[in-house]
């Protein structure tokens, strides 16, 4: 049974006027276009195909809203820093996402999706700095951990945790092996409730300015 049995696609927005009512609570999912954002969203909700996955980075070109339960939403933001798009579209994405982040009162936190093999880049750091300045809670999923050896994955976890310096929680995650999926759900719940994450800490797994959107 799905962890979110009533989860459903709500709408896609290309302009701020198309956003749903700014009530309830929502968590935004952000990251580079090739970091495994859609796969992570599908694994956490246990709904394969809820968010479209593609081998071509940059497929998410709108802000997609998903309703987890009445008054609770996940918001899939366009991936940043990779997609090859015309400058005009890139500028539109920056305005769209920037407007969402700056004006959305129901936004309680963010899930930042980072490819475990590459760790944090300047775009990720920009979003982390923004979240800290605005007092938004942030949890980092180091995705594709199955692509690394256990030792390599632990090293990446330590490195990112050191850089975050307590400003966000972080964990290893794999949509393929399902490593960290349950922990990610607890983290999402904490973000929705705007509470300190009581579950995901910097522990080794057993045996285990706005970014440039576009």
ABEGO torsion letter per residue (X at the ends): XBABAABBBABBBABAAABBBBBEBBBBBBEBAAAGAAAAAAAAAGBBGABBBBABBGABABBBBBBABBGBBBBBBBBBGABBBBAAAAAAAAAAAAAAAAABAABABBBBBBBAAAEBBAAAAAAAAAAAAAGBBBBBBBBGAAABBAAAAAAAAAAAAAAAGGABBBBBBBAAAGBGAAAAAAAAAAAAAGBBBAABBBBBBBGXXBBBBX
